[in-house]
Amino acid sequence: MVVLLDFVSLLVLLNSARSTVLVMAGEKESPIVNLTLDPRKRILSWNSRRIVTQQTCTIATPLDPDTSQEPQVRNNDTYFCWFPNAVLHRGATLTVNATSEGQEFSEELAFNNSGKEGSGAQNLSCVIYNIRLMNCSWTRGPAAPADVRYQLYMWTSLHGNVSECSHYILDSAGTRVGCHFDELGEGHTTDDYFFLVNGTSSGTDIPFLDFRSVNGPRLEKYNPPANLTVKENVSHYVIRWDAPAMRYSLSNSVLCYALDIQKTGSFSKREPVFLSRQHKNEYRLPSSDVRGEHTVRMRVRHVLFQIWS
């Protein structure tokens, strides 16, 4: 049974600190109050205790350019900025600048990922296969303690429930290094998958690992083409096959095939034939190009992505 958790419990290792611009004698207090960050939704929100004429918000994260935008406002007069592509595991600094009654104000929120360096999970990779199944794997941090216990969380929308992996894969030392999801539900081309791996240990904090969202079709590994047949006519060998079943409603023209034709027992190798944007699953090979017994193999991937069957 998939466990649904309140996301607040996932990020117990995150620490945040707010700094406020000093107010000199005669100056008014900042109108920006209640500055908070929802780390799952990547939403920065705050309230204003008096009228502001201009506001901007900025997020700065290591290795990525700063991102700034103008805030939106909810019905309860709460302002917010949404940073859907922010990666927080390296830390972040979020800033709100506002102008009120002719004065400029700035509030800053520092967001930190605590834990022993090198102990967190690394190299997370996930793949969807057989329409509704997904496997994820990661490597143990090189400085991870012997009793490290990793947890993988996944969700598919900013407002959806967070699910912890219910079927972990262990290495020879008993450390969690992978996860199997056995039921993903119906797929939609607009699906965006969010992943987070955190960890616990009796002796130290373990840093978490998060990522930008990944669109579902980018994760899918297709089964090999089915019903591969070869028939000879007067001048050609005609190779036909069936397109693989796909989780997402995409045209078959998005598929790229690799056709590998090799002469049995030969040490010389032919280069594979790549076929993309096919509207007819057929390839004609001149009979004059083939002498003796040959083997034919095929694999397939999305034309834009690199996961082969």
N, C-alpha and C positions, 0 to 999 in steps of 0.2 A: 504494500500500500504506500502510495506516495505521500510523504509528510509535507504539509503546508505550514510554513512558518511565518511569523512576523519578521519582516526584513530587519527590524531594529536589532534582533538577536544575532543576525549574521555578522554584523560589523562591530562587535564589542571591542575589537582591537583598534578601531579608529578613534583618534583623538582630534578634537577641534578646539581652536582657541580664537577668540575674537579680539581684535585690537581697535581702539577708537581714537580718532584724531583728538588731540588735546584741545580743550576749549579755554581760551584766554579770558581774562577778566573783561567783561563788557560784551563778549561774544555769546551767541545763543548756543544751546545744546544742539547736537545733531538731530535732525528729524528722523533718522534711520534707527529703528529699534527692532528687536526680536529677529535678528539676522540668523537664519538657520539653513542647513543644507540637508536635503533628503538624498542620501548617497545612492539609493537604488534608482530613483527616478532622475537623478542628476538635476534636481530642481533647487535653486537658491530662492528663498522667500524672506520677506521682511514686511514690516508695517511702517507707516509714516505718521508721526504725531502732529504734523501740521502740513499745510499745502506746500508742495514742491513743484517747481516749474520745469525741471529737467532732471532725468535720471538715466544712468547707464550702469551696466554690470559687466564684469570681466572675470574670466577664469584663466589662470596661468598654471600650466602643468609642465613638468620637465619633458623635454624632447618634442613638445608640440608647440605650435605658435599660439599666442594668446588669442582668445575669442571674446569679442565684446558684442553686446546687443542692447536694445532698449527693452525695458521690462514690460510685461503684460500685467493686468490687474484683475483680480477675482471679484466676485460680488461682495465679499466681505472686506473689501478695501485692502486686501493683502496683495502686495506686488510680488512678482516672481519672474525668474529667468530660467529657461530650460537649456541644458547643455548635453544633448543626447549622445554626443560622440566623445565626451570627456572620459579619460582613463585616470582613475584616482589612486591606484596602488603606489604610484611614485610620489604621492602627495599633491596638494593643490593649494593655491591662494586665490580666494574669491574676493572681489572688491565691488562695492556699490558706491558710485559717486552721485551726488544730488546737489541741486541748487535750490535754496529756499530763502525768500526775502532778500535776495541779492548776495547771499553768502554761499560759498561752496563747502560741501562736507563730504567726507569719505569714511566708510566703514570697511574693515577688512576681516575676513574669516580665513584662518589657516587650518588646513585639513591634513592630518598626518597619518601615516601607516606605521604603527609601532610594531616592534618585534625584532628578533635576532636576524641580522643581515645574512642572507643566503639560506635561511631555514624554510622559506616559503616554497610552495609548489612552483614548478617551472614548465615551460613548453607544453601548454595545454593544446590539445588537438581533438576535434570532435567531427564525426562523420555520421550522416543519416544513410541507412541502407534498408533494403527490403520494405520500402514504403513507410513503415511505421516504427522502425527500430533506430536507435542511436547508440554509438559507443564513443566515449571520451577517454582520453589518456593524458597523463602528465608525468613529469619526472620529479623525484624527491629532491628537495633543495640540498646542495652539497654540505651545508652546515646544519642540516636538520638533526635534532636529537633523536635518539633511538626510539623514543616513545611518541614521536610525532603522529598525529591523527588528522588527516586532511578530510575536509568536507567540500563537496561540489554542490552548488546551487544553480538552478536554471529557471528562467522565466521567459515568456514569449511576448510580453507587452509591458509597457510602462505601468499599466494599471492592473496587471494580472497577479495571481498568486505566485509566490516563490516556492519551488519544489526542491527538496533535497534528494540527491541520488538515493535510491532504495536498494541497488544491487552493486556494491563496490567490488572492484577487482584488486586483489592483493599481490604484492611481489613475494619473493622467497622469504623475506624477513617479516612478512605480515603487515607491511605498510600499504595503505591505500594508494594505488597509482592509476586507477581507472574506474570507470562507471559504465553500467549498461542500463539504458532506458528501454523498456520493452513495450511501451505504448505511448506514441506521441499524439494520438488523436488525428483529426482531419488536418490536412495541410492546405495552406493558403499562400499564394505567391507574395503576399504582404507580410508573412511571418518574419519577425525579427527575433533572433535568439540572443539572450543575454546570459553570460556565465560568470560565476565568481567561485574561486577556490580559497577557503581560509583554512586555518589549522589550529590545533591545540596541543599543548605539552604541559607536563607537570612542572617543568623547570624554567620555561621561558615563554614569552609571547611569540607567536608565529605570524609573520606578515601575510596579508591576503593578496590575491592576484585577481584583477578584473580586466575587462576587455571592452572594446567597442562592440556594439551589437553586430550580428552577422545575419544577413538575409538568408532565409531557409534554402533556396535553390543553390546557394554557394556551398552548402554542406553535403549535398546529396551525392552519394556514390551509386551509380546505376549498376544493375546486374548486366552481365555480358549480353550482347544481342542473341536472341533465341532463333531456333529453326534455321540455322545456317545451312544452305544447300548449294551445291555446285552441279550445274548441268551443262553438257556440251551440245552446241549446235554445229552448223556447217563450218563456221569460221571463228567462233569464240567459245570460251567457257563463261557461262553466265552465273554469277554469284549473287544470291539473294539471302535476305535475312529479315527478321522482325525487329522493330524498335523495342527497346526495353520499356517496361512499365515505369511510370514516373509518379512521384509523390505529388508534384505540383502540375497544375494545368498549363503546360507549355507546349508550343508547337514542336513537332519532330524536327523542324528546321533548325532548332537550337543545338542539335546533337552533332558531335564530331566523332567519326569512326576512324579507327586505325586498322587497316587490313594487312595482315602479315602472311605472305605467301613464300614458302621455302621448299626447296627441292630436298627430298628425303635423302639423308646420307651425305649431302654436300657440305663442304667446309666453307664455301663462299656463301655470303648472306645477301639477300635482296633487301633493299630499303623498304620499309612499310609504306603503304599507300594511305594517305590521309584524305578522308572524304568528309566535307562539312556542308551544312545547309542543304542536305539531301531531301528532295521531295519524293524520290522513288528509291527504295532500299535495294539497289541493284548496281552491280559493277560488272563490266564486260572486259574480259582479258583475252586478247588475241591468242588463238591456239598456237600460232607460230612462236609465241613467247614462252611456251611451256613444253618441255620434253621430259618424259619420265614421271615418276610419282612425286606429288607435292602435298604438303600440308597447308591448310588454310585456317588461320585464327583471326578473331576480331575482338576488339575492345571498344569502349565508347566513353565519352565524357561530354559535359556541357561545353559548347564552343568557346565560352568565355572563361571557364574555370579549369583547374588542373587535376581534378580527382578522377582517375581512370577506373573503369570497372576491373 
